[in-house]
Amino acid sequence: MASDALRSQVATKWQDAFKRLNNNQPGISGLLTFSESWTNTLDFVRPVNLKEGQSHKPEDLAVARKDFEMVNRCRRLPVCLEIFLDELRQKFYLVREDVDSYLAQYEQSEDPIHIYNLIFRLKEWYDAWLPSEELGATIRNAFILSFQTQLYSILGPTFVKGFKDFIASTLPSSDPEMSDKAPDIEMWVIFEMLGFLDRYESIIASAGYEHIEAHVLENCAGQWATPMMDSLRAWMSEKIVPWMLLMYGREAATTDDARVMLANVGSRFDFHMAKTLCDLRTREIFDIIVDYPDSAGALHDLKDCLQRVDQRGALVKSLRKANRKRLLHPGADTRLILSQYVATIKCLRIVDPPGVLLFKVADPIRRYLRERPDTIRCIVSNLVGDEDSGDSLVDESEPIVPLQQPDIEDYTDPNWEPEPIDAGPVQTNRPSDVISTLVSIYDSKDLFVKELQVLLAQRLLAITDDNVEKVDKERRNIEILKIRFGEAALQVCEVMLKDMTDSKRIDGHVQSQKASIVHPTIISRQFWPMLESSEIVMPGQFQVLQDQYAKEFIAFKPDKRLRWLPHLGTVHLELQLEDRTVEADVPPLEAAFIELFSGQSIWKMNDLITAVGSVDRSAALKALLTWVDKGVLKEDEPGTFRLLEIAEEASPTRDSSRIVPAQQEIPPVASLQQQQAEQMKIYWKFIEGMLTNLGQLPLDRIQTMLKFAPGYDQTVEQLAGFMEAARREGLVAVKDGIWKLTPK
């Protein structure tokens, strides 16, 4: 049961509410007036159906204003607002029907114009249901929130896709020949009215990003000659910024206001443009390096982009992957790899002057080149200006400087800069000349000096005529190389050049005492690299000429003796046959064979080989077939050759079984690898003695003991390679790094 106090309280509140609704009028006349105003207000704010042509008339607003004030004065506006929003939710199916209709049309045609029409239709519903401003901000704000909430609930993925396509259609064309569309400012006002700018901001921005990506790829892909970043920023300023103002800066009153409004979003768009260009150049980096220096513009773009975008790791990964796939494989020529490596050095110096990227990219290339046996020879050939080596690895404009050692940090230098954050604990490559970088592939420059000696010996011995210019050219090369390697390192090369000069002088003296058609190159055996040996003995008049020349030489140099290398050099022959004279410049083996035919017209190949000494059978056959080709000899039967005093008709074809495959010319000087192999054969006796006396030894112990052997200068890696070769021949065995002799 209610208490008297509660009854009194309820009665009091009832009386207050009645007075408020009755407006203190007599009887219930005020209550009747409120009831009429309540009904009119609900009728006025109730959502209309545009499909049936319903709309609010202007004269209705004057009546509704008084009724609305009556409801508000009677404190019934919250209840009215709740009823209005409930009817709004009930009538929203009308909007849904239109949305579904327009989206169905878009799905069929994928034409953004249907999205455009839908947006304007939504504006019509919005305007038709929006309460008048004169009814107050409360009901108006409640409507906006409710309308947008209901609208977002029915706009699915199809609308999002169509909306993005429509936004993309409003962007300016990348084609400079097409005129830009006039901006539809009203449309952007509708977007803001419906709340699309806030809700779909990421969609609008993504459309802008994709447009920028398409423009960058279309205009910059493969265009490496000139930097593109400035033109891209100019395009963005002229084309994209006005479009951005429609979304982000419509309320700007001045240029400064617009700049402030676009500062954040403009930075994001500029970042995305730089990232797109950086990604493009990263994918193209291998071809950009191949095309250098014509691709310098792309490298400057990449440098600018890397300062804006953190893509250094991606660049290193992309370039290393491309190198593994396209460069570091057996099918690539060593010189091509070196050329690409030099181009990589030059390009990455532009992109990253401190050298961090170069260190990370170059490491696999350096390790691969270190494993190739002809790398040193390719580098040295370039240093001495090998005419057959193609394009030079060294830029002629680059100054010739001594080989640089790793720099020590000078912290007192006012231009000193710290290492980049991604440098890691390893010392980065300070800028140095290309040759220093190439030589640094190996741990010591001694390998280069030895290979240089071999190559110089080959080039000097290849000078067959009295060509002073060629010798002078080699002398100039050595003077230049002295700057790089130092005087002491090239003393042997100086001796070789001096031998060439002394040889001409000695030959001139011998010729003055007794003229001879023999013009040997006299060299110092101790200072020249190991020459290819041969057991050829020149027969007949060649032997006589050699002996005569040696006699005159001993008379001039009593303390010296000549040791002939008859397999080297060239012989100019004039063959007097019965019906013709044949002149030819041939190697000594061909000359030795044809000399034997001067005393006997028919020879078997085995007898010829015996007469001139131990000669490889294939080399002998090649030499004999040379005279067959010249029509001087004829092979009557396999292995039997006859001198043709009277020429015969050339055979139309040669027996294919007798064709000797073309052989590469054997250089007169043994290669560095051959010399090392021969040297290690000498030290095998030391190794064999160690393992015999001491039993089993690890590799480092063998290396330590070999250092006491005279002239031993091999590295542990070279010793390991030699021991592995001995293991394959069955001379030694290894287990857990311990080497021992194989029992015989």
KARA-V155949 format. One record per backbone hydrogen bond with DSSP energy under -1.0 kcal/mol. NH is the residue of the N-H (numbers start at 0). CO is the residue of the C=O. Records with the same first field share a line. If there is no record, write none. Layout:
NH: CO  CO
This chain:
6: 2
7: 3
8: 4
9: 5
10: 6
11: 7
12: 8
13: 9
14: 10
15: 11
16: 12
17: 13
18: 14
19: 15
20: 16
21: 17
22: 18
23: 18
24: 21
28: 25
31: 27
32: 28
33: 29
34: 30
35: 31
36: 32
37: 33
38: 34
39: 35
40: 36
41: 37
42: 38
43: 39
44: 40
45: 41
51: 48
52: 49
53: 48
59: 56
60: 57
62: 58
63: 59
64: 60
65: 61
66: 62
67: 63
68: 64
69: 65
70: 66
71: 67
72: 68
73: 69
74: 71
75: 70
79: 75
80: 76
81: 77
82: 78
83: 79
84: 80
85: 81
86: 82
87: 83
88: 84
89: 85
90: 86
93: 90
95: 91
96: 92
97: 93
98: 94
99: 95
100: 96
101: 97
102: 98
103: 99
104: 100
105: 101
106: 102
107: 103
108: 104
109: 105
113: 110
115: 111
116: 112
117: 113
118: 114
119: 115
120: 116
121: 117
122: 118
123: 119
124: 120
125: 121
126: 122
127: 123
128: 124
129: 125
134: 131
135: 132
140: 136
141: 137
142: 138
143: 139
144: 140
145: 141
146: 142
147: 143
148: 144
149: 145
150: 146
151: 147
152: 148
153: 150
159: 155
160: 156
161: 157
162: 158
163: 159
164: 160
165: 161
166: 162
167: 163
168: 164
177: 174
184: 182
187: 183
188: 184
189: 185
190: 186
191: 187
192: 188
193: 189
195: 190
198: 194
199: 195
203: 199
204: 200
205: 201
206: 202
207: 203
208: 204
209: 205
210: 206
211: 207
212: 208
213: 209
214: 210
215: 211
216: 212
217: 213
218: 214
219: 215
220: 216
222: 219
231: 227
232: 228
233: 229
234: 230
235: 231
236: 232
237: 233
238: 234
240: 235
243: 239
244: 240
247: 243
248: 244
251: 248
257: 253
258: 254
259: 255
260: 256
261: 257
265: 261
266: 262
267: 263
268: 264
269: 265
270: 266
271: 267
272: 268
273: 269
274: 270
275: 271
276: 272
277: 273
278: 274
279: 275
280: 276
281: 277
282: 278
283: 279
287: 283
288: 284
289: 285
290: 286
293: 290
295: 292
297: 223
298: 294
299: 295
300: 296
301: 297
302: 298
303: 299
304: 300
305: 301
306: 302
308: 304
310: 308
314: 310
315: 311
316: 312
317: 313
318: 314
319: 315
320: 316
321: 317
322: 318
323: 319
324: 320
325: 321
326: 322
327: 322
328: 326
331: 328
336: 332
337: 333
338: 334
339: 335
340: 336
341: 337
342: 338
343: 339
344: 340
345: 341
346: 342
347: 343
348: 344
349: 345
350: 346
351: 347
354: 351
358: 354
359: 355
360: 356
361: 357
362: 358
365: 361
366: 362
367: 363
368: 364
369: 365
374: 371
377: 373
378: 374
379: 375
380: 376
381: 377
382: 378
383: 379
384: 381
385: 380
388: 385
397: 394
402: 483
412: 409
415: 412
422: 419
436: 432
437: 433
438: 434
439: 435
440: 437
441: 438
448: 444
449: 445
450: 446
451: 447
452: 448
453: 449
454: 450
455: 451
456: 452
457: 453
458: 454
459: 455
460: 456
461: 457
462: 459
463: 461
466: 464
470: 466
471: 467
472: 468
473: 469
474: 470
475: 471
476: 472
477: 473
478: 474
479: 475
480: 476
481: 477
484: 480
485: 481
490: 487
493: 489
494: 490
495: 491
496: 492
497: 493
498: 494
499: 495
500: 496
501: 497
502: 498
503: 499
504: 500
505: 501
506: 502
507: 503
508: 504
509: 505
510: 506
511: 507
512: 508
513: 509
531: 667
536: 611
541: 538
543: 539
544: 540
545: 541
546: 542
547: 543
548: 544
549: 545
550: 546
551: 547
552: 548
553: 549
554: 550
555: 551
556: 552
559: 556
567: 564
570: 585
572: 583
574: 581
576: 579
578: 644
581: 574
583: 572
585: 570
590: 586
591: 587
592: 588
593: 589
594: 590
595: 591
596: 592
597: 594
598: 595
602: 640
604: 638
607: 603
608: 604
609: 605
610: 606
611: 607
619: 615
620: 616
621: 617
622: 618
623: 619
624: 620
625: 621
626: 622
627: 623
628: 624
629: 625
630: 627
631: 626
632: 626
633: 641
635: 633
639: 636
640: 602
641: 633
642: 600
643: 631
644: 642
657: 654
669: 529
674: 670
675: 671
676: 672
677: 673
678: 674
679: 675
680: 676
681: 677
682: 678
683: 679
686: 682
687: 683
688: 684
689: 685
690: 686
691: 687
692: 688
693: 689
696: 738
701: 697
702: 698
703: 699
704: 700
705: 701
706: 702
707: 704
708: 705
711: 708
718: 714
719: 715
720: 716
721: 717
722: 718
723: 719
724: 720
725: 721
726: 722
727: 723
728: 724
729: 726
730: 725
732: 739
734: 737
737: 734
738: 696
739: 732
741: 730
